[in-house]
Amino acid sequence: MSVLQNHSQEAKPREWGPRGTAAATFAARMSFRHVSLAYGGLEAVSDVSFELRPGEIVCLLGPSGCGKTTLLRIAAGVERPQSGEVLLDGQVVASADVFVPPEKRNVGLMFQDYALFPHLSIIENVAFGLQNMARSEVMDEARIALKRVGLQDYEASYPHGLSGGEQQRVALARALVPRPGVMLMDEPFSGLDQRLRDSVRHETLILLKETRASSMLVTHDPVEAMGMADRILLMRRGRLVQAGTPDELYRHPVDPEAARFFCDFNEIPGKVEKGTVSTPMGDFPAGGIADGSDVVVMIRPQGIRRARSGDKTSREGQVLDARFLGDYHELTIQFHGLDQSILSRMPLGEPVSQGDVLAFTIDSEHVLVFDSNVA
Ligand code: ATP
């Protein structure tokens, strides 16, 4: 039975087990140095360097085909880089001369489809990753892991009898039971429906922090990355574009494409004069971009507010469309002198109607200015 077919069974997800009972790992440091891998002429991963620090949760984020999965597979030892090095706690595990296979790396792997063994019971699935231990010890460890994910009563069941969310928990328990120094997860929540996904993501995050395993998680969803990651690595066309905390990437994206990945923007062209860009929506500091440069001013819809009376920076605009969307109003505004309409999302306040002419002001926190030559 497919993961999707099982969604109907998730009406009342079973509770996860008691927090603080998961076995701790010895978190490893994983280093990537100028790692590249091409398929034919296509560079899937191109000159990527970064460090996964002990105990850190890093999300590899980027659009489809940007090389996230390939980088994770290189980390796992499923793929070998064509150049560069991968190190685990300072020991080379992949280079031109060395290649340590996945089973010798002490990494935990979790795939999008969970990859449970259909012919093995739940407890056997979890126990699978444990070797070189007495059978009774293996079973004890597997039961502790299963209890932590709240599925101790299902040890004799088979994967097809569990819902998608429960299969995800079994896969998580199986990956964590050998106490891996690094956990590698490829889109681990994408098979779950939205309603369930948030809670599973939250419980998984708590469990990863509890085990203290260094974790690398692939996602194409910026909200998921911001919710899970200590640090986000933004990838594009095989390259690492920017690495930083969710806050750093959201507030200080390196270029317009990175900015657009996290948020919608209004984009207005302009020119820098005396360190300022003057637009029909207001004047904005050019942030060090040279006078005479063509720039793009990017304004988040949530940065456009109703002006207080007497605000000298305010500009008038006519509301072309006003929609109530629950948590906020979404307005389409035509500013005088601007030949494009502007999208605004503002908190609930006084009602606004189509046709109103109002004064608006821009919160500088929500404005980014980029040189058009790099845009
Ligand atoms: P997605 O989110 O869609 O899974 P991704 O960011 O994980 O994408 P990868 O799966 O790493 O991207 O793929 C990067 C590029 O390498 C893509 O252009 C893909 O088509 C190509 N590619 C990946 N694996 C192979 C392969 N085994 N053979 C040939 N090309 C491949």
Residues whose N, C-alpha, C, O or C-beta is under 5 A from the ligand:
A	BS01	ATP	Y39 A44 P63 S64 G65 C66 G67 K68 T69 T70
